[in-house]
Structures are given as C-alpha cells and as structure tokens.
Amino acid sequence: MVLLTTRKLFYDVIGVLLERTPDSMDPALIRRRIAMEAGLQEVVDLHIWSITFDQVALTARLVAKNNTNRQSLLDQVKQQCQSFGVHHTTLEVVEKP
C-alpha cells in the first residue's frame, strides 16, 4: 500500500518539477474554447503547466481582430480559463498586422 501511494506522489512531484501539463487538462479543448471568444482571431503559444500539486498556470498570446476591446477580451478569456481550473493566467493580446 505504501509503495502505491509513494509511486503516485513521486509521479506528481516529477510532473511539477518538469512543469508538465496536468493529466486533468486538455490543451486542445482549452484552445478551442478560448478561440470561440468574440473578437479573437487566433490563440498562439498556449502553454499549460503545474506550478504546485493543486495549482495550474496558463500563458498564451491572443491575436485580436481589429477594433476589439482588449480589456474585455482579456476578462472573458481569464474567466474561461478559471472555468477549466486554471489558477494563474498570463495573456498577451496583439493585433495581426
């Protein structure tokens, strides 16, 4: 019993140290959901990783359509990320040239 518990703990520790995407997260699904936000043209450089056993971080570059309210877009995307269980979100909004 102790070996099974230790094995799971060891796997989790290695995952955090290697900044692995948590098993409970589906990056493709998260990317698709974020991409559905109004005013967003594309999601670029999406990265999701564990920063502790129970905290997840996400970074992404968002390509906004022209004349999009950037703050509103950021708020919508952050809310979407929180619904997936992401605790820390860093987003950059750029316009496509």
ABEGO torsion letter per residue (X at the ends): XAAAAAAAAAAAAAAAAAGBBBAABBAAAAAAAAAABBGBABBBGBBBBBABAABBBBBBBBBBBBGBBAAAAAAAAAAAAAAAGBABBBBBBBBBX
